[in-house]
Amino acid sequence: ASHELKTPLTSIKAYMQLLERADLKQVERNLVTKANSNINKLNNLIGDLLDVTKLQSGQLRLNIAPFELKKMIMESVENVQHMYNSHELKIVGEIPDLTIEGDILRLEQAMNNLLLNAIKYSPGTASVYINVKLLQHEVRIAVTDKGIGISKENQERIFGRFYRAKELSPVISGLGMGLFISQEIINRHHGKLGVESEPGKGSTFYILLPLSSSGHKS
Ligand code: ADP
């Protein structure tokens, strides 16, 4: 199914790239930009759906290898900042120089998800904060927004598959897969994905990753 879903989209993308090179009027160029942005959304949704399927059937494989934590975080921050300029992504303090073991691409996916959510659920605010702290046995990567926040009741539910806090589902688009996938990825690294939040004040989502490399499942 993965191939069947992805192939037509890849070919649409290629056609759009050809179209971009054509001599287009501004109006047409705007339409191409809009089409591209929707193609990307669809691409991400398909990716998420396939990940959920893989997770459910125990087929999500991790490629565990040593990597530089700082590099992973900076790449994620830069990518998301490049996509959205509504908020400034601010690194608080220093990111410790640290090599850890894990699947860099999957961890970056989880980090991207937290950053995108922080932006998405804090309309009308200016900044999102990234704070990385070295603890005794683990590293804590926190993403803080000053947005709508989450009630105590919902804080327990939002990690569930397809769960979305009801108040805002109609206003802010999403399918409720991101946190489920992110939590599974972090769990598979023997880490923890947690949240601290107050409605109306904002949220901090944090990833705890163990420093020791022992006991990884791949
Ligand atoms: P989606 O954003 O597609 O709904 P997620 O799984 O990423 O899916 O998030 C699940 C739900 O958790 C969201 O629908 C929202 O209600 C809540 N949520 C996630 N991140 C935040 C945040 N930073 N601030 C407020 N609510 C959030």
Boltz pocket constraint, residues with backbone or C-beta under 6 A from the ligand:
constraints:
  - pocket:
      binder: B
      contacts: [[A, 113], [A, 114], [A, 117], [A, 118], [A, 119], [A, 121], [A, 122], [A, 145], [A, 147], [A, 148], [A, 149], [A, 150], [A, 158], [A, 159], [A, 160], [A, 163], [A, 164], [A, 165], [A, 166], [A, 172], [A, 173], [A, 174], [A, 175], [A, 176], [A, 177], [A, 178], [A, 179], [A, 180], [A, 203]]
      max_distance: 6.0
